[in-house]
Amino acid sequence: MSRSIPGHFFKEENTQTLVIFVDTENFTNRHMPEIQSTYYHSPVGPLKISGTDDYITEIVFNDKVQKIDGRKKNLSPMLIQCVEQLIQYFNGQRRQFELPIHQEGSSFQQSVWNELMSIPFGKTISYIELARRTGDSKATRAVAAANGKNNICIIVPCHRVIGANKELVGYSGGLWRKKWLLEHEMKVAYGVQTLF
């Protein structure tokens, strides 16, 4: 990981995903760029996508949206690129994202999110394994809590973490979405129709 000011900068070597996490313990909110939002109606429901001209800050499921406005807005090229890459992902044409992302969090949360980025498309790991990868196999609950604080779903693939007994547990978007995403990735990666 190389250092950038302010916060942390990280580029995954084996993927094209660019990750920027901000360490909120050492950062103040001066000169924060304007954040713009849009919605994308994905196969698993509406996604709220937020970001600046330079990076994506949020991708979350938003079931409260009644109707998505289909009119063209003056969206930043970053938001347009994000929607395009999500469409490619859901169409089975993309396994890795090539977008800069920015997510505020503690050093521990950042270490968990970095580890999430290393889980390959179509693969899963357990919360215990995720805790081990972050340096403390006994920190399973803390890792699960940090995983739950991830606000950039799909790109930071928190859905790829499952229970030690290989059961689906804990997903803020709902377990049915977690199952759908994992089965989608397995189908694209291996031609497998049903995982769980």
C-alpha positions, 0 to 999 in steps of 0.5 A: 500500500502506498500513502497518499494525502489525505488518507490511504491510497491502494491499488490492487495489483492483480485487478484493475480496481483502484481503491481509496480509503480515508482514515477518519481518525487522521482526517478532517472534512475540509475541502470535500468535493461535491457528491452527486447521486443517481439510481440504477435499477439492477436485477436485485433492486434499486442501487443508489450510487454516489460519487464525485468527479474523481471517485465513487463514494457509495453504492447501496441498495435502496428499497425506498425509491418508488420510481427511478427518474429515467430523464438524463441528468448532468451526471459526472462521467464517474457516475456514468462509468460506474453505472455502465460497469455495474450493467456489465457486471450484471450482464456477466461481462465484467468480473473486476471493476476499474473505478476509483473509490473512496470510503471513510473508515477507521484503520481497522475497517480499511484493513477489512475492506482491503481484504474484501477486495482480494476475494476473487470473483466467484469465490467466497471466504468465511468471516473467520478466514477474513479475520485471520487475513486481517491479522487476528483470527479471534476478531470475527465479530469485529470483522463482521461489523466492519464488513457491515459498514461497507458502503460500496457494495458489489465493488467492495464485495462484502457479499463474498463472505459467508459463515464458517459452515458455508451458510449465508449469514449477514448481509445488509442488502438482505440474504436473498440478494447475497444469494443472488449475487453469489449464484450470479458470480458462480454462473458467470465464472463456472457455469454453476446454476445453484450454489445455495 
